[in-house]
Amino acid sequence: MFKNSSKILFFSTLMFGSLITISSNSWLSAWMGLEINLLSFIPLMIDTNNLMSTEASLKYFLTQALASSVLLFAVIMSMLKFNFISQLNFNYNYSNLIILSSLMLKSGAAPFHFWFPGVMEGLSWINNLILMTWQKIAPMMLISYILNKSFFIFVIICSMIIGSLGGLNQTSLRKIMAFSSINHLGWMLAAMISNENLWLFYFLMYSFLSLTIVFFFNLFKMFHINQMFSSMFLSKTLKFTLFMNLLSLGGLPPFLGFLPKWMVIQQLASSYQLSLLIFMTALTLITLYFYLRISYSAFMLNYIEPNWQINMKLNNNYMIFYLIMSFISLFGLFIISMTYLTY
């Protein structure tokens, strides 16, 4: 990715734009940070080896520009409300809802998710990782400033339904990761209703697990499910760790991915939001189903190893890094539990 100096420049301004948004004390400077972030990410998306990257970058630009213009419009309306036209009966909640909708569109939450799977499909794994993790930080921080519980619950329900059902009939790994991201976004919003620090912890755990899986997919250049069946005879250890990492991302109890979900479940149960909790847990089982479908097929079915398969020369440092991350992902919850019991 960083083959030339311009990529490093744009990556730096990408991070700089998000940091401006997070640290700003006015909506106008937050909007400016989002714009810097957007215009820095577009050149990073362009890849001469990938014909779909141009289409993906155009989709991303149009949706983000629409969200930015709506956000600026809502901010100006709320400023007018306080400064000039306070005598008019303009409901301030409307401008709040418009601001929230534009930020949900920026982060890719349902029902504003229409652009997200299409853009993910046209990008490389590194860009997908940035889109799933770093690009969500600034909008999510702004969303946490405006808490509207009824609107949040509506978005959570939509995100859980679309994130779980949308990934059922997908064979592209990038689209599966996209719908998984929409599902996790619903959990983050549920955590945000309850506790400010809880969604940050959930986001960090989700970013780590996504990094582990995307790192592996990028290493073996995997983009579709059928590649996993034919390419995974190189090492049974790698095959095992990959599918265990997928189950960890889905939130299966023995693994680290269950820890943030466990904390959100506990928080929702203590605030007596049981109907939302049952709904979210039931729909998360569907996302676990399509992870298990991939894992079961690769583990239990006897795929014939092709004779023409080329043995890839892998960098040992990359493999050590991946195995360390996998160890944390698989045994992190056990280690945390043991240290907690010790103290």
Sequence and secondary structure as in RCSB ss.txt:
>XXXX:A:sequence
MFKNSSKILFFSTLMFGSLITISSNSWLSAWMGLEINLLSFIPLMIDTNNLMSTEASLKYFLTQALASSVLLFAV
IMSMLKFNFISQLNFNYNYSNLIILSSLMLKSGAAPFHFWFPGVMEGLSWINNLILMTWQKIAPMMLISYILNKS
FFIFVIICSMIIGSLGGLNQTSLRKIMAFSSINHLGWMLAAMISNENLWLFYFLMYSFLSLTIVFFFNLFKMFHI
NQMFSSMFLSKTLKFTLFMNLLSLGGLPPFLGFLPKWMVIQQLASSYQLSLLIFMTALTLITLYFYLRISYSAFM
LNYIEPNWQINMKLNNNYMIFYLIMSFISLFGLFIISMTYLTY
>XXXX:A:secstr
  SSHHHHHHHHHHHHHHHHHHH SSHHHHHHHHHHHHHHHHHHH  TT THHHHHHHHHHHHHHHHHHHHHHHH
HHHHHHHHT TTS   HHHHHHHHHHHHHHHHT TTS TTHHHHHHTS HHHHHHHHTHHHHHHHHHHHHS  HH
HHHHHHHHHHHHHHHTTTT  BHHHHHHHHHHHHHHHHHHHHHH HHHHHHHHHHHHHHHHHHHHHHHHHT  BH
HHHHHHTTS HHHHHHHHHHHHHHHT TTSTTHHHHHHHHHHHHHTT HHHHHHHHHHHHHHHHHHHHHHHHHHH
S     TT       HHHHHHHHHHHHHHHHHHHHHHHHHHH 
